[in-house]
């Protein structure tokens, strides 16, 4: 988690409303990916092949070792035709420098050789989570499936697009669009300090649209936060990224937490079941609070009172308190957020 994301400003204190909890169903969705994200080793600039070789040292037969010697340890991915065996990922992409290394993967810059298009290659270790799509003959990695769902036509300009993907026995490689001149929203805010409410409103509107698109595709992102939002510096347009903690939307409650703990809603931290829509709105509210203050609005370890900077307008305070209601059933839906007076100020 990024530094300062759990900081707060003790300027104005607002108690969160409390009321009855939503009714729970007997059947609950249980998630295997739980707890804090595991840090992967940092990848050297010698290439993707070194990374994969260093993280998949398993016992191999003499025949497998002979094949590896012939292909010089390049990244192998299944070809479309099983008769063709394996093909090199670097036949299709020129792999550049490492862009980022986080708990859920390592990202490289790349160029698609066929048309020189800029791409990002995200390498993640397989975790056993898969899903089935009608256009796929076999189960595919969960993150790939979620990204295929949100990338299908008509796509959403506020959600990063999956262009291609491949896999090895131990890793998945997602080929993503790579916008020019961009930085994550956390860095954007930290470098600029306080930003005005018109720009905050512009970011919030786009984020709501991105999350509505995810909901329409039955995708629960589950890790909405400033560092998972890219800002295009020339236009101030945004793109929601990193579906590594995501899952399919369920009407039943999720029991185990997956995401960034500082952004988890109260019902999750109290070991109660949590639901996708109220959780999404909670994380959106925290993201909006960070945008206008540069800090999360809670004291560390507490989330029953929020701290709102004195410069924030009354209308925005009202929206923040609504999104951050202690009880999940009291939070608005995404459509209600778009109808809030602060969202419609000129």
Protein Blocks (a to p, Z undefined) as FASTA:
>chain_A
ZZhklgccdfbccdddddddddddfbdcddfbgcjddddddddfkbjklmmmmmmcccdd
fklmmmmmmnoopacdddfblklopadfklmbccdddfbdcfkbccdddddfklopacdd
dddddehiacddfklcbdcdfklmmmmmmmpccddfkbccdfbdcddfkbccddddddeh
iadfklmmmmnopadfklmmmmmmmmmmmmmmmmmnopafkpacfklcccdfklopacde
hjllgccddfbdcfbdcdjfklpcfklmnopacdfklmmmmmmmmmmmmmmnopafbdeh
iakbccddfklcfklmmmmmmmmgfblklpccfklmmmpmklmcZZ
